[in-house]
Amino acid sequence: MKDFAKCLLGGIKLGTIVAVVLILFYLISTKNIQWTYTGVTFMFSVSIATSISFLIKLVDNYRKKYNPQNFFFIWSLYYLAAMLGMTFASEICLFILRVFIEHSAYTIFAEPKQLLINLVISLVVTTVVGVYQSQRNRLEVELKEKEFDIVKLNQLKTQAELQSLQSRINPHFLYNSLNSIASLIHIDTDKAEDMTLKLSKLFRYSINTQNENFTSVKDEVEIVKTYLDIERVRFGDRINFILDIDEAALNEQIPRFILQPLVENALKHGLNDMVKDGELKLKVEVSDNNLFLMILDNGKPFPDELNSGYGLQSTYEKLQLLYSNNYEIQIMNGPQKQIKITLPKS
């Protein structure tokens, strides 16, 4: 319906401009003004322009739908449609002139000379409009291709950045884990084997061979459990690990590998020097519209000038890439020390 209205308005606009030009030439060049002639000229111009506008749209829709590659066929169809439309419009105008204005008999193709003049005019207009439309379509296609290339490059860039962020494992954690495994080999081989398997699981998850940007809260919490199981060997009873996960949030989608770096950050910067009674809590809650991810600990408070180590920096970068500005991070020392991330519910 919009295309119909657009064609109608475009045809009337073009026809009116042409009619005004022709009538001005007529008024300037003649002394004996016949207002009937000016009315017919206006009617001819508007009807022919409207007809050509509709037919050009028809041919253009055919070209877009079927995408034919035959240049000669398209232009032949275009000219044929324009000529038929112009002939049809001319005869309708002649019929109105004869029957309703001159009150005389109408005969089809009774004015071959006038019809020939109209055909020539239509041929010139059709060629000019067709060349213009063809160039415009070509430029639109090139512009869309460039826009598509830009979008594709941005997507590839974003994907590469996310893969880089998701594949990082803190080398200090790896070093400490391998040392713990080495020490356990002579003391408890079963525990050493279990720790090795957990470390392998953590690496597999971080590599992300499927290039997935999101995962469920359930899977993300599971990998945090794996990480904490490894760290328990090193920290022993010094730190109490608590997981408080709202069951309604388990199937919600969150960025992959977003919780483990923050938990690691809390251990490294907040609880590492605690001799006893350390507490680290991972809490996940869901509301009607938002998902809340919270990492709380009772270790050293955040400094006033926060140094964005790997854990925090990777979180900011990842959330910005995936959510633009549709997220919130709060870093607080009171009433309880925590990092709180608010995400839109999936």
PADREN-527385 format. One record per residue (C-alpha): residue number from 0; residue in one letter; x, y, z. Coordinates in steps of 0.001 Angstrom, whole numbers, plus 524288, in hexadecimal, padded with zeros to 5 digits. Layout:
N
nr=NUM rest=A u=X v=Y w=Z $
...
//
This chain:
346
nr=0 rest=M u=80000 v=80000 w=80000 $
nr=1 rest=K u=80B48 v=80935 w=802F4 $
nr=2 rest=D u=8117C v=80631 w=7F5BB $
nr=3 rest=F u=80479 v=808F6 w=7EF06 $
nr=4 rest=A u=80325 v=81632 w=7F5C0 $
nr=5 rest=K u=8115E v=81975 w=7F315 $
nr=6 rest=C u=81000 v=81664 w=7E48D $
nr=7 rest=L u=8035A v=81E1C w=7E3A9 $
nr=8 rest=L u=80919 v=82A23 w=7EA3C $
nr=9 rest=G u=815A7 v=8290D w=7E262 $
nr=10 rest=G u=80E3A v=8281B w=7D588 $
nr=11 rest=I u=80559 v=83392 w=7D8CD $
nr=12 rest=K u=810FF v=83BC4 w=7DD04 $
nr=13 rest=L u=818D8 v=838CF w=7D0AD $
nr=14 rest=G u=80CF0 v=83A97 w=7C7E7 $
nr=15 rest=T u=80988 v=8479E w=7CE21 $
nr=16 rest=I u=81753 v=84CDB w=7CC04 $
nr=17 rest=V u=8176B v=8489D w=7BDBD $
nr=18 rest=A u=809B4 v=84E0C w=7BB99 $
nr=19 rest=V u=80D24 v=85B4E w=7C163 $
nr=20 rest=V u=81926 v=85C50 w=7B89D $
nr=21 rest=L u=8116E v=858AB w=7AC4F $
nr=22 rest=I u=80640 v=861E0 w=7AF94 $
nr=23 rest=L u=80FB4 v=86D36 w=7B1F7 $
nr=24 rest=F u=815E9 v=86AD9 w=7A4BB $
nr=25 rest=Y u=80864 v=86A4E w=79EA9 $
nr=26 rest=L u=803DB v=876EF w=7A521 $
nr=27 rest=I u=81043 v=87E03 w=7A108 $
nr=28 rest=S u=80FFB v=87938 w=792F1 $
nr=29 rest=T u=8019E v=87BB3 w=78F91 $
nr=30 rest=K u=7F886 v=8873E w=78FAA $
nr=31 rest=N u=7EBE1 v=87F8E w=78E65 $
nr=32 rest=I u=7EB9E v=87832 w=79B3D $
nr=33 rest=Q u=7E2E3 v=86C3B w=79BBD $
nr=34 rest=W u=7E0B2 v=86865 w=7A9D0 $
nr=35 rest=T u=7DB80 v=85B35 w=7A59E $
nr=36 rest=Y u=7E8C7 v=8584F w=79FD3 $
nr=37 rest=T u=7EFBB v=85BF3 w=7AC83 $
nr=38 rest=G u=7E694 v=85332 w=7B440 $
nr=39 rest=V u=7E8DA v=847CF w=7AB08 $
nr=40 rest=T u=7F792 v=84A2A w=7AB7D $
nr=41 rest=F u=7F739 v=849C3 w=7BA4B $
nr=42 rest=M u=7EEF3 v=83D68 w=7BA24 $
nr=43 rest=F u=7F7EF v=836DC w=7B029 $
nr=44 rest=S u=80433 v=83A1E w=7B7CD $
nr=45 rest=V u=7FF32 v=83576 w=7C4FE $
nr=46 rest=S u=7F92B v=828D8 w=7BFE3 $
nr=47 rest=I u=804EF v=8252E w=7B78B $
nr=48 rest=A u=80EA8 v=82837 w=7C26C $
nr=49 rest=T u=8068F v=82080 w=7CC37 $
nr=50 rest=S u=80584 v=8150A w=7C2DD $
nr=51 rest=I u=8141A v=814F6 w=7C03F $
nr=52 rest=S u=816EA v=81607 w=7CEDD $
nr=53 rest=F u=80E9C v=809FF w=7D1BF $
nr=54 rest=L u=81499 v=80229 w=7C6B9 $
nr=55 rest=I u=82274 v=805AE w=7CA9D $
nr=56 rest=K u=81F35 v=800E6 w=7D852 $
nr=57 rest=L u=8197D v=7F472 w=7D292 $
nr=58 rest=V u=825D0 v=7F18B w=7CAC1 $
nr=59 rest=D u=82E80 v=7F515 w=7D648 $
nr=60 rest=N u=826FE v=7EBC1 w=7DF35 $
nr=61 rest=Y u=8285E v=7E106 w=7D4FC $
nr=62 rest=R u=83706 v=7E36C w=7D447 $
nr=63 rest=K u=83889 v=7E2EC w=7E31F $
nr=64 rest=K u=83009 v=7D6C9 w=7E4B4 $
nr=65 rest=Y u=835B7 v=7CE69 w=7D9CF $
nr=66 rest=N u=8431E v=7D4F9 w=7D8AF $
nr=67 rest=P u=84489 v=7D271 w=7CA06 $
nr=68 rest=Q u=8521F v=7D4A0 w=7C462 $
nr=69 rest=N u=84DC5 v=7D743 w=7B64B $
nr=70 rest=F u=85010 v=7E5CC w=7B42C $
nr=71 rest=F u=84930 v=7E617 w=7A6F5 $
nr=72 rest=F u=83D30 v=7DF21 w=7AC39 $
nr=73 rest=I u=83BA2 v=7E885 w=7B7B0 $
nr=74 rest=W u=83C98 v=7F4C3 w=7AF73 $
nr=75 rest=S u=83394 v=7EF1C w=7A4F9 $
nr=76 rest=L u=82977 v=7EBF6 w=7AF59 $
nr=77 rest=Y u=82B48 v=7F97E w=7B518 $
nr=78 rest=Y u=82902 v=80087 w=7A811 $
nr=79 rest=L u=81DB1 v=7F7AB w=7A458 $
nr=80 rest=A u=816FA v=7FA4E w=7B15D $
nr=81 rest=A u=81913 v=808F1 w=7AFE4 $
nr=82 rest=M u=813F9 v=80945 w=7A1DD $
nr=83 rest=L u=807ED v=8014F w=7A53B $
nr=84 rest=G u=80539 v=809C2 w=7B10D $
nr=85 rest=M u=806D8 v=8164D w=7A93E $
nr=86 rest=T u=7FE04 v=8114B w=79E42 $
nr=87 rest=F u=7F39D v=80D30 w=7A7EF $
nr=88 rest=A u=7F444 v=81A58 w=7AEFE $
nr=89 rest=S u=7F3CD v=821E5 w=7A225 $
nr=90 rest=E u=7E7AD v=81AD0 w=79D5F $
nr=91 rest=I u=7E0C6 v=81CDB w=7AA69 $
nr=92 rest=C u=7E3B7 v=82B6B w=7A9A4 $
nr=93 rest=L u=7DF24 v=82BF5 w=79B80 $
nr=94 rest=F u=7D2A8 v=824E7 w=79F30 $
nr=95 rest=I u=7CFFE v=82EE5 w=7AA08 $
nr=96 rest=L u=7D2E0 v=83A1C w=7A0A6 $
nr=97 rest=R u=7C9F0 v=83532 w=795EC $
nr=98 rest=V u=7BE81 v=83050 w=79E11 $
nr=99 rest=F u=7BDFB v=8398A w=7A9BA $
nr=100 rest=I u=7C3FF v=84633 w=7A4AE $
nr=101 rest=E u=7C16F v=846B4 w=795EE $
nr=102 rest=H u=7B54B v=83DE4 w=796BE $
nr=103 rest=S u=7B953 v=83692 w=78A88 $
nr=104 rest=A u=7BB81 v=82860 w=786EC $
nr=105 rest=Y u=7C7C3 v=8216C w=78B88 $
nr=106 rest=T u=7CF6E v=81858 w=782A1 $
nr=107 rest=I u=7DB24 v=810A6 w=7874B $
nr=108 rest=F u=7E820 v=8150F w=7816F $
nr=109 rest=A u=7E11E v=82050 w=77AB0 $
nr=110 rest=E u=7EC99 v=8297E w=77D4F $
nr=111 rest=P u=7F8B1 v=821E8 w=77890 $
nr=112 rest=K u=800E9 v=82E4C w=77765 $
nr=113 rest=Q u=7FE0F v=8324C w=7855A $
nr=114 rest=L u=8004C v=82469 w=789E1 $
nr=115 rest=L u=80D7B v=8243E w=782F1 $
nr=116 rest=I u=81163 v=8310F w=7896E $
nr=117 rest=N u=80D6C v=82B73 w=7969E $
nr=118 rest=L u=8155D v=81F2A w=793DB $
nr=119 rest=V u=8217D v=82724 w=790A2 $
nr=120 rest=I u=81FD4 v=82F61 w=79CE3 $
nr=121 rest=S u=81DAD v=82319 w=7A4E7 $
nr=122 rest=L u=829B7 v=81CB9 w=79EDD $
nr=123 rest=V u=83254 v=8283C w=7A2A7 $
nr=124 rest=V u=82CBB v=82935 w=7B072 $
nr=125 rest=T u=82D69 v=81A85 w=7B259 $
nr=126 rest=T u=83BAA v=81A23 w=7AE39 $
nr=127 rest=V u=83F8A v=82552 w=7B72F $
nr=128 rest=V u=83809 v=81FBD w=7C2C8 $
nr=129 rest=G u=83CBE v=811EC w=7BFF2 $
nr=130 rest=V u=84B1E v=815CF w=7BF76 $
nr=131 rest=Y u=84971 v=81DB1 w=7CBF3 $
nr=132 rest=Q u=84278 v=81275 w=7D2CB $
nr=133 rest=S u=84C95 v=808A9 w=7CE0F $
nr=134 rest=Q u=857D2 v=810E1 w=7D35D $
nr=135 rest=R u=85082 v=812F7 w=7E006 $
nr=136 rest=N u=84E11 v=8045A w=7E1A0 $
nr=137 rest=R u=85C53 v=8016C w=7DEC9 $
nr=138 rest=L u=860E2 v=80B3A w=7E8E8 $
nr=139 rest=E u=85714 v=805E4 w=7F2D8 $
nr=140 rest=V u=85C22 v=7F80E w=7F098 $
nr=141 rest=E u=86A3B v=7FC80 w=7F223 $
nr=142 rest=L u=866C3 v=80406 w=7FE77 $
nr=143 rest=K u=85FB3 v=7F841 w=80447 $
nr=144 rest=E u=86B3B v=7EF80 w=800F7 $
nr=145 rest=K u=87488 v=7F8E0 w=807B7 $
nr=146 rest=E u=86B81 v=7F9DA w=81380 $
nr=147 rest=F u=86ABF v=7EAFC w=813FC $
nr=148 rest=D u=87999 v=7EA10 w=8134E $
nr=149 rest=I u=87AE4 v=7F3E5 w=81E64 $
nr=150 rest=V u=87100 v=7EC89 w=826CC $
nr=151 rest=K u=877D3 v=7DFAB w=823C7 $
nr=152 rest=L u=88526 v=7E559 w=82743 $
nr=153 rest=N u=87FB0 v=7EAC7 w=83402 $
nr=154 rest=Q u=879B6 v=7DD8B w=83736 $
nr=155 rest=L u=88691 v=7D6A0 w=8345A $
nr=156 rest=K u=88DEA v=7E0A7 w=83C79 $
nr=157 rest=T u=88466 v=7DF03 w=847C1 $
nr=158 rest=Q u=88518 v=7D02F w=846B9 $
nr=159 rest=A u=893ED v=7D079 w=8469B $
nr=160 rest=E u=8943F v=7D964 w=8527E $
nr=161 rest=L u=88AA8 v=7D0AF w=859CA $
nr=162 rest=Q u=89267 v=7C47F w=85664 $
nr=163 rest=S u=89EA2 v=7CB29 w=85B5F $
nr=164 rest=L u=897F0 v=7CED9 w=8681D $
nr=165 rest=Q u=891E6 v=7C166 w=869F7 $
nr=166 rest=S u=89E5D v=7B9CF w=8676E $
nr=167 rest=R u=8A66D v=7C070 w=87206 $
nr=168 rest=I u=8AA7C v=7B8D9 w=87DFC $
nr=169 rest=N u=8B219 v=7BFD3 w=8886B $
nr=170 rest=P u=8BFF9 v=7BA35 w=88791 $
nr=171 rest=H u=8C1B8 v=7BB93 w=8964D $
nr=172 rest=F u=8B5D6 v=7B2F4 w=8987E $
nr=173 rest=L u=8BB5D v=7A8E6 w=88F02 $
nr=174 rest=Y u=8C8A2 v=7A961 w=8959E $
nr=175 rest=N u=8C2BD v=7A7B6 w=8A33D $
nr=176 rest=S u=8B9B5 v=79CC6 w=89EA9 $
nr=177 rest=L u=8C4CD v=7951A w=8986B $
nr=178 rest=N u=8CCF1 v=796BA w=8A4B7 $
nr=179 rest=S u=8C1A8 v=791A6 w=8ACEA $
nr=180 rest=I u=8BFF5 v=785F8 w=8A3DC $
nr=181 rest=A u=8CE8E v=78324 w=8A481 $
nr=182 rest=S u=8CE44 v=78369 w=8B35D $
nr=183 rest=L u=8C269 v=77A77 w=8B3DE $
nr=184 rest=I u=8C827 v=77014 w=8AAF3 $
nr=185 rest=H u=8D078 v=76A75 w=8B60A $
nr=186 rest=I u=8C635 v=76C9C w=8C09A $
nr=187 rest=D u=8B8E2 v=76995 w=8BA91 $
nr=188 rest=T u=8B94F v=764BE w=8AC86 $
nr=189 rest=D u=8AA90 v=763D2 w=8AB79 $
nr=190 rest=K u=8A911 v=771FB w=8AF88 $
nr=191 rest=A u=8B3DE v=775FB w=8A630 $
nr=192 rest=E u=8ACEF v=76EF5 w=89B16 $
nr=193 rest=D u=89FE8 v=77538 w=89E97 $
nr=194 rest=M u=8A630 v=782A8 w=89F00 $
nr=195 rest=T u=8AC9D v=7804F w=891B7 $
nr=196 rest=L u=89F84 v=77C91 w=88BB5 $
nr=197 rest=K u=8991E v=788AA w=8916B $
nr=198 rest=L u=8A3F3 v=7913F w=88C09 $
nr=199 rest=S u=8A21B v=78AE8 w=87EBC $
nr=200 rest=K u=89377 v=78D7E w=87F7C $
nr=201 rest=L u=895ED v=79BC2 w=882B7 $
nr=202 rest=F u=89F1C v=79D2E w=87718 $
nr=203 rest=R u=89575 v=796A1 w=86DE9 $
nr=204 rest=Y u=88AE2 v=7A00F w=87214 $
nr=205 rest=S u=8939A v=7ABFB w=87094 $
nr=206 rest=I u=89822 v=7A846 w=862DC $
nr=207 rest=N u=889F6 v=7A8AD w=85DEF $
nr=208 rest=T u=88BA0 v=7A0F0 w=85154 $
nr=209 rest=Q u=87D6D v=7A390 w=84D65 $
nr=210 rest=N u=87F96 v=7B251 w=84DE8 $
nr=211 rest=E u=873AC v=7B43E w=85687 $
nr=212 rest=N u=87255 v=7C177 w=85CF0 $
nr=213 rest=F u=867D1 v=7BD8E w=866B7 $
nr=214 rest=T u=86517 v=7B223 w=86F94 $
nr=215 rest=S u=85B6F v=7AED9 w=87A4B $
nr=216 rest=V u=85D3F v=7B30C w=8885C $
nr=217 rest=K u=85D2F v=7A49C w=88BD0 $
nr=218 rest=D u=868F6 v=7A19B w=88321 $
nr=219 rest=E u=87043 v=7ADC6 w=8875D $
nr=220 rest=V u=86E3A v=7AA92 w=895BC $
nr=221 rest=E u=872C7 v=79CAA w=8932A $
nr=222 rest=I u=87FBC v=7A1AC w=88DDC $
nr=223 rest=V u=8811C v=7AA91 w=899C1 $
nr=224 rest=K u=87F42 v=79E84 w=8A254 $
nr=225 rest=T u=889FB v=797B3 w=89AA6 $
nr=226 rest=Y u=892FD v=7A34C w=89C88 $
nr=227 rest=L u=8901B v=7A3F9 w=8AB2C $
nr=228 rest=D u=89288 v=79558 w=8ACAB $
nr=229 rest=I u=8A01F v=79798 w=8A72D $
nr=230 rest=E u=8A29F v=7A349 w=8AFFE $
nr=231 rest=R u=89E0D v=79BFB w=8BC21 $
nr=232 rest=V u=8AA48 v=793B1 w=8BB2D $
nr=233 rest=R u=8B289 v=79FFE w=8BC91 $
nr=234 rest=F u=8AA4C v=7A79A w=8C665 $
nr=235 rest=G u=8A568 v=79C26 w=8CE8D $
nr=236 rest=D u=89C88 v=7A07E w=8D9BA $
nr=237 rest=R u=8A110 v=7AE97 w=8D950 $
nr=238 rest=I u=895C3 v=7B2A3 w=8D0AC $
nr=239 rest=N u=88788 v=7AE95 w=8D0AC $
nr=240 rest=F u=881A6 v=7AE46 w=8C300 $
nr=241 rest=I u=872EF v=7B0A6 w=8C221 $
nr=242 rest=L u=86A3B v=7AF7F w=8B628 $
nr=243 rest=D u=85CBE v=7B5B9 w=8B755 $
nr=244 rest=I u=85603 v=7B3CF w=8AA3B $
nr=245 rest=D u=847AA v=7B6CC w=8A7C8 $
nr=246 rest=E u=841F0 v=7AAD1 w=8A10B $
nr=247 rest=A u=83998 v=7B3AF w=8987A $
nr=248 rest=A u=84640 v=7B929 w=892C9 $
nr=249 rest=L u=84CAB v=7AC46 w=88F04 $
nr=250 rest=N u=8481D v=7AC9F w=880D7 $
nr=251 rest=E u=84A99 v=7BB18 w=87EC1 $
nr=252 rest=Q u=854FC v=7BE53 w=8749D $
nr=253 rest=I u=86133 v=7C5C6 w=878BB $
nr=254 rest=P u=86E6C v=7C845 w=87226 $
nr=255 rest=R u=87793 v=7BCA6 w=87256 $
nr=256 rest=F u=882B1 v=7BCDD w=87C0C $
nr=257 rest=I u=87E28 v=7C918 w=8830F $
nr=258 rest=L u=87D08 v=7C3F3 w=890FB $
nr=259 rest=Q u=889B2 v=7BC4E w=89286 $
nr=260 rest=P u=892C8 v=7C807 w=8900D $
nr=261 rest=L u=88B57 v=7CFFD w=89A43 $
nr=262 rest=V u=88BF8 v=7C4F7 w=8A434 $
nr=263 rest=E u=89A77 v=7C39C w=8A151 $
nr=264 rest=N u=89C01 v=7D24B w=8A2C1 $
nr=265 rest=A u=895B5 v=7D1C4 w=8B055 $
nr=266 rest=L u=89F04 v=7C6E1 w=8B486 $
nr=267 rest=K u=8AB10 v=7CD7A w=8AF0E $
nr=268 rest=H u=8A8BC v=7DB72 w=8B3B1 $
nr=269 rest=G u=89FBE v=7D9C9 w=8BF64 $
nr=270 rest=L u=8A1AB v=7CCBC w=8C632 $
nr=271 rest=N u=8AF3B v=7C80B w=8C27A $
nr=272 rest=D u=8B5AA v=7CCA7 w=8CF1C $
nr=273 rest=M u=8AAEB v=7C857 w=8D878 $
nr=274 rest=V u=8AF88 v=7BDDC w=8E1E9 $
nr=275 rest=K u=8A1F0 v=7B98B w=8E612 $
nr=276 rest=D u=89361 v=7BCA3 w=8E5D0 $
nr=277 rest=G u=89396 v=7C15A w=8D7D5 $
nr=278 rest=E u=886A2 v=7C116 w=8D0A4 $
nr=279 rest=L u=883DC v=7C1FB w=8C227 $
nr=280 rest=K u=875DB v=7C1AF w=8BD70 $
nr=281 rest=L u=8703E v=7C0BF w=8AFBB $
nr=282 rest=K u=86223 v=7C51D w=8AF56 $
nr=283 rest=V u=858FD v=7C52B w=8A38D $
nr=284 rest=E u=84B45 v=7CAD5 w=8A417 $
nr=285 rest=V u=840E5 v=7CD79 w=899EC $
nr=286 rest=S u=835D0 v=7D74F w=89980 $
nr=287 rest=D u=82B3D v=7DA09 w=88F84 $
nr=288 rest=N u=8346F v=7E15F w=8865D $
nr=289 rest=N u=8423D v=7DFF3 w=88B94 $
nr=290 rest=L u=84C54 v=7D5EF w=88F74 $
nr=291 rest=F u=855A9 v=7D900 w=89A9A $
nr=292 rest=L u=86326 v=7D2CF w=89BD3 $
nr=293 rest=M u=86A21 v=7D5A9 w=8A8AB $
nr=294 rest=I u=8778A v=7D1D2 w=8ADA7 $
nr=295 rest=L u=8791B v=7D507 w=8BC2A $
nr=296 rest=D u=884C3 v=7D308 w=8C520 $
nr=297 rest=N u=88981 v=7D773 w=8D285 $
nr=298 rest=G u=89779 v=7D9F5 w=8CE3F $
nr=299 rest=K u=89EF9 v=7E692 w=8CC2C $
nr=300 rest=P u=89632 v=7F1B5 w=8C785 $
nr=301 rest=F u=89715 v=7F71E w=8B9DC $
nr=302 rest=P u=8A0CC v=80262 w=8B925 $
nr=303 rest=D u=89BF6 v=81014 w=8B60D $
nr=304 rest=E u=8A3C2 v=80FD9 w=8A979 $
nr=305 rest=L u=89F85 v=802A1 w=8A45A $
nr=306 rest=N u=8A9A3 v=7FBC0 w=89C28 $
nr=307 rest=S u=8A235 v=7F45A w=8919D $
nr=308 rest=G u=8A99A v=7E7A7 w=89189 $
nr=309 rest=Y u=8A664 v=7DCE7 w=887D4 $
nr=310 rest=G u=899F0 v=7D8A7 w=88E98 $
nr=311 rest=L u=89338 v=7E5DB w=88EA7 $
nr=312 rest=Q u=898A8 v=7EACE w=881C5 $
nr=313 rest=S u=89463 v=7DEC7 w=87A33 $
nr=314 rest=T u=886D8 v=7E007 w=88038 $
nr=315 rest=Y u=88557 v=7EE26 w=87BF4 $
nr=316 rest=E u=88A15 v=7EB15 w=86E33 $
nr=317 rest=K u=8817A v=7DF28 w=86CA5 $
nr=318 rest=L u=87513 v=7E5AD w=8718B $
nr=319 rest=Q u=87765 v=7F18E w=868FB $
nr=320 rest=L u=878EE v=7E8FA w=85CED $
nr=321 rest=L u=86CF0 v=7E0BF w=85FCA $
nr=322 rest=Y u=8638B v=7EA83 w=865F8 $
nr=323 rest=S u=86874 v=7F7C4 w=8615E $
nr=324 rest=N u=863D7 v=80075 w=86C9D $
nr=325 rest=N u=85881 v=7F7EC w=870DA $
nr=326 rest=Y u=85EF7 v=7F2F9 w=87D49 $
nr=327 rest=E u=863F6 v=7F7FE w=88A60 $
nr=328 rest=I u=86FA4 v=7F4C4 w=892F2 $
nr=329 rest=Q u=87024 v=7F936 w=8A118 $
nr=330 rest=I u=87C8A v=7F7C1 w=8A93C $
nr=331 rest=M u=879BA v=7F9FE w=8B7B5 $
nr=332 rest=N u=880B0 v=7F8D8 w=8C4B6 $
nr=333 rest=G u=8748D v=7FAEF w=8CCF9 $
nr=334 rest=P u=86BC7 v=7F6E7 w=8D2F9 $
nr=335 rest=Q u=87243 v=7EA8F w=8CDD4 $
nr=336 rest=K u=87DB5 v=7E98F w=8C483 $
nr=337 rest=Q u=878D5 v=7E4D7 w=8B755 $
nr=338 rest=I u=878DB v=7E5F3 w=8A8A2 $
nr=339 rest=K u=86AFC v=7E64A w=8A357 $
nr=340 rest=I u=867AF v=7E4CA w=894F5 $
nr=341 rest=T u=85A0E v=7E7CC w=8900D $
nr=342 rest=L u=8564A v=7E20C w=882D7 $
nr=343 rest=P u=84986 v=7E1F3 w=87B40 $
nr=344 rest=K u=84221 v=7D556 w=87D09 $
nr=345 rest=S u=84311 v=7CC76 w=87120 $
//
